[in-house]
Amino acid sequence: MSLILTEEQEMLQDAAHGFLDENAPVAAFREIRDSKNPDGFSRDLWHEMAAMGWAGIIVDEEFGGSGFGYVGAGVLAEQMGRNLTASPFFSTSVLGATAVQRYGTAKQKDQNLGAICDGTALFALAVDEGPRHRPEHIEFSAKSHGNGYILSGSKTFVADGHVANKLIIAARTSGEAHDPSGITLFLVDADAAAIERTHTPMIDSRNAANIKVDGLEVTGDDILGEVDGGYEALEGILSAGRAVLGAEMSGSSQRAFAITTDYLKEREQFGQKIGSFQGLQHRAAHLATEIEMTKSAVLKSLQLLDDDFESASATCSMAKAKSGMTAQLSTQEAIQMHGGIGVTDEYDVGLYFKRVHVAQQMFGDAGFHADRLAKRSGY
Amino acid sequence: MSDLEQFRAETRAWLAENCPEEMRDGDITAENQCWGGRQWEFQSDAQKRWFEAALEKGYTVPTWPKEYGGAGLTADQAKILTEERDRINARKPLSNFGISMLGPALLAYGTHEQKLQHLGGIARGQIRWCQGYSEPGAGSDLASLKTKCEDKGDHWLINGQKIWTSNADISDWIFCLVRTDFDAPKHKGITFILIDMASEGISVKPIILISGHSPFCETFFDDVKVPKAYGEGNLSVVGEVNRGWDVAKNLLVHERGMLGTMSPLRGSKGPENLGGYAAEEIGLDLTGRLDDPALRQKIAQAEIDDWAYTLTVERMNDEANAGNGLGAKSSMLKYAASELTKKGSELRMDIGGTDAATIGPDGIEYDSLANTWLYNRAYSILGGTTEVQLNIISKRVLELPSA
C-alpha cells in the first residue's frame, strides 16, 4: 500500500478543509470559549457534521456509517486540529464507534451504531483514575452480583463525559490494581442515578468530567467484549484514539507553524524581516522537517488500523509519541517566534499551545509511549 | 492478475532463482558492497554470480533505459523490485557513485554518445567514478571553487586541487567542477567535466581522519590535458560550458536523495538492535527495564525518530511516483538522516562505555564501533552540511526572506 492518500481520501480532505474553514474556524472556537457555552461545542455544527457522514466515518455502511475507516477519521481529525474545532467527534465517532463496532455484540451494534452515525448518541470513555495515563492500573470495581455486577469507583478526565449519553467504563472484575488481566469494559447509560458527574473544564477549553459511581447495577448485556479480558479491547480502543489524536496534533502543528512562518515573512525588526535571521530560519527548518516526519508516522498508524487492526498497537504508540513531541515543539516555537504577542490571549498560537498540551497528556504522552515501546522491545 | 502483480510474481521467481543465499544478508556496508571498476575483484563467488545475473537482466541500474544498460523499469516496477529484494534481504548487486550520482545527471544533461559510453560503463560495473567538487577554499561555499580549466583549442588544460574525493585512489574516472570563466559571477563560470583518472598530471594523496583511517583523498591536477571529445558527440564537458552549476545542483539533489535513503540508526555498522545490545551490555532492572533509565529514554526516542524517518522516505518516494517531486525537501531527508546516523553511533558508544573506547595495539580497528562513530561525524558535513541543508529548507521549502 502506498503511504499517500487515495483519491477518495483526498476528496474527503478537501471537503473537510473547506467546510471547517468556513463553519468552524478558530474564531468559532474562541466564541464558544468566551460565551462559556456549557457543552464546549456547537450542537448545530455537530449535527451538520453527522449529516455529512462524519459522525459515522469509521462505521461500516451496513450500520449507516460512511465506511471511510481510520484514515478517513484521521483526515477529518487533522483538519479539525488545524482549526481547533471542538466537537464530540473524537469521543463518540472514534472511541465509541471503535468500542461498539469492534467489540460489541450484535445487539449492542444495532442499538448504538445508528445513533452514533446520526449524531444523536454521545459517548465517553472512562479509563484513567489519576492525573497520569495508566490504562492497566484499574481499581474501579465491578463485583459479581446475581446475574450481573455492581459498579463502584471513580474516574478522572473522562473527555466529553459531561455531555455523554453513554459511558464505556473500564472496571476490575478480578486481579490486582496493576494487572492487565481482570479488566472488563461496561457500556452503560450515563444518566443513571448511581453515576455522579462533575464537569471539569480543561485548559484547552474542551471539557471533561470526573465520574463517581456508587453501586450501579448492571447486567451481562452491558459488558463490552470479554469478562476479565477487557484490556485487549481497551488497548484497541486506545490505539485508535492515539492514532487519531496524532492526526489532530499533526494538523495543529502544521497550522501553528504556518501562522508562524507567515509572521516571520512579515514582521520587521532591526530594519529587516525577522524571517531573514538565520537563528530563526534554522529552527523553522528543523521544525518543518519534524512536521514531515510526523505526517508519515501518523498516516502509517492510520493505515495499519484499517489494514490489520490487531497489530497496530505499537505503531499507534510511535505515532502518538512523535506527533506529541512535534506538536509541543511547533506550538512552543510559535509562541517564541511571535515574541510578546505570542503570549497574548488575542493571538491564536496560545490556543494551539494549550490544546496540544492536553492532547499530549491524553492516552499517554511521548515519555509514556517511549517507555511502552522500550519494554516491548525487551529493554 | 494485473501487469504489476504479474511483474511482482516474475521478480520474486527471478530473485529466488538468481540471488545466492550468501547475498541475502542485507548487508550493504562500504566494505562488502560490490563497487565495480577496473581494479575491482569480487570478494566471493556468490557476489560475482549475483552481479552477473543482475547485469544480464539490466538490474544493476533497473530504471535506466535498456540501450544504456538498464532494464527500463517504470517507477512502480522499480518499487516492486526493491520491495521484493528487501523481502529476501538481498544486497544490491552493484552500488557506487556512478549509479547514484553521475548517472542521474547524465540522464538529464548528457548527449546520446556520452550516455552510451559512460552509463554503459557504470551499468556493467566497468568504471568506478569519484566526485571532484570540494576544494580547500570551497566547502559549503562550493561555487567559489578555483580549479582552473583553460580552453587550448583541441583540449582543456586543468590546474588545481580537489579535496574530499572519496576513494579517488581506487577510482577510474572523476566528474569534476572546474572554473572556465574567472570574470563571470561565481555560479556562471563553472563547467562540469569528465576526466580519466589515468591522465598524466593527476596525483592522489589520502587524507587521514580522526579515526586514523582514510576513505577520502586530495586530488591534484597539474597541467592535465583533457580532450574536448572522447569520440564523435562524446564530449568531455556535460551540459554547456560555464553552465556546470546547473548540472551540479541537479546532482547534489541526487546525492542528498542517496544519503537520505540509507537506514540511519540501524544501517550504521555495529549491533543493529540498540535496545537489545544495551540490555545485553548493561542488564535490566527488576521491572524489566534497562538498568540505566536516562540512556533507555534516549534509545527509545532515537528509535521513534528513526522509524518516522524511514516512513518519510517511503512516503516521499510514493509522492514522487504519484507525480509530486521531492525537490528541495530532499534536504530534509539529508538533514534528518545524517543527524540520526550520528545519534546511532553515539548511542552505541555510550552503551559500550569504556569497552568501546578501548583501541587495538595498532590504533583504532577498522571494524570497531569507534571507527564508525568517528567517521559518522562527517555525515552532517559531507554532501552539504546540516547548516547548509537548513538554509536550503528555509529558502526553498519555507520561502523565508533573504537577509
Chai-1 contact restraints between the chains, C-beta under 6 A:
chainA,res_idxA,chainB,res_idxB,connection_type,confidence,min_distance_angstrom,max_distance_angstrom,comment,restraint_id
A,S2,B,D318,contact,1.0,0.0,6.0,A-B,restraint_1
A,L3,B,E314,contact,1.0,0.0,6.0,A-B,restraint_2
A,L3,B,R315,contact,1.0,0.0,6.0,A-B,restraint_3
A,L3,B,D318,contact,1.0,0.0,6.0,A-B,restraint_4
A,I4,B,D318,contact,1.0,0.0,6.0,A-B,restraint_5
A,I4,B,E319,contact,1.0,0.0,6.0,A-B,restraint_6
A,I4,B,A322,contact,1.0,0.0,6.0,A-B,restraint_7
A,T261,B,L398,contact,1.0,0.0,6.0,A-B,restraint_8
A,L264,B,L400,contact,1.0,0.0,6.0,A-B,restraint_9
A,K273,B,P401,contact,1.0,0.0,6.0,A-B,restraint_10
A,G275,B,L400,contact,1.0,0.0,6.0,A-B,restraint_11
A,G275,B,P401,contact,1.0,0.0,6.0,A-B,restraint_12
A,S276,B,P401,contact,1.0,0.0,6.0,A-B,restraint_13
A,S276,B,S402,contact,1.0,0.0,6.0,A-B,restraint_14
A,S276,B,A403,contact,1.0,0.0,6.0,A-B,restraint_15
A,Q281,B,S394,contact,1.0,0.0,6.0,A-B,restraint_16
A,Q281,B,L400,contact,1.0,0.0,6.0,A-B,restraint_17
A,H282,B,L390,contact,1.0,0.0,6.0,A-B,restraint_18
A,A284,B,L398,contact,1.0,0.0,6.0,A-B,restraint_19
A,A285,B,L390,contact,1.0,0.0,6.0,A-B,restraint_20
A,A285,B,I393,contact,1.0,0.0,6.0,A-B,restraint_21
A,A285,B,S394,contact,1.0,0.0,6.0,A-B,restraint_22
A,A288,B,I393,contact,1.0,0.0,6.0,A-B,restraint_23
A,A288,B,L398,contact,1.0,0.0,6.0,A-B,restraint_24
A,T289,B,M332,contact,1.0,0.0,6.0,A-B,restraint_25
A,T289,B,Y335,contact,1.0,0.0,6.0,A-B,restraint_26
A,T289,B,A336,contact,1.0,0.0,6.0,A-B,restraint_27
A,E292,B,T312,contact,1.0,0.0,6.0,A-B,restraint_28
A,E292,B,M332,contact,1.0,0.0,6.0,A-B,restraint_29
A,M293,B,A308,contact,1.0,0.0,6.0,A-B,restraint_30
A,M293,B,T312,contact,1.0,0.0,6.0,A-B,restraint_31
A,S296,B,L311,contact,1.0,0.0,6.0,A-B,restraint_32
A,S296,B,T312,contact,1.0,0.0,6.0,A-B,restraint_33
A,S296,B,R315,contact,1.0,0.0,6.0,A-B,restraint_34
A,A297,B,A308,contact,1.0,0.0,6.0,A-B,restraint_35
A,A297,B,L311,contact,1.0,0.0,6.0,A-B,restraint_36
A,K300,B,L311,contact,1.0,0.0,6.0,A-B,restraint_37
A,M318,B,I304,contact,1.0,0.0,6.0,A-B,restraint_38
A,M318,B,W307,contact,1.0,0.0,6.0,A-B,restraint_39
A,A321,B,I304,contact,1.0,0.0,6.0,A-B,restraint_40
A,K322,B,I304,contact,1.0,0.0,6.0,A-B,restraint_41
A,K322,B,A308,contact,1.0,0.0,6.0,A-B,restraint_42
A,A370,B,A300,contact,1.0,0.0,6.0,A-B,restraint_43
A,A370,B,Q301,contact,1.0,0.0,6.0,A-B,restraint_44
A,L373,B,A300,contact,1.0,0.0,6.0,A-B,restraint_45
A,A374,B,R296,contact,1.0,0.0,6.0,A-B,restraint_46
A,A374,B,A300,contact,1.0,0.0,6.0,A-B,restraint_47
A,S377,B,G275,contact,1.0,0.0,6.0,A-B,restraint_48
A,G378,B,A279,contact,1.0,0.0,6.0,A-B,restraint_49
A,Y379,B,G275,contact,1.0,0.0,6.0,A-B,restraint_50
A,Y379,B,A278,contact,1.0,0.0,6.0,A-B,restraint_51
A,Y379,B,A279,contact,1.0,0.0,6.0,A-B,restraint_52
A,Y379,B,L290,contact,1.0,0.0,6.0,A-B,restraint_53
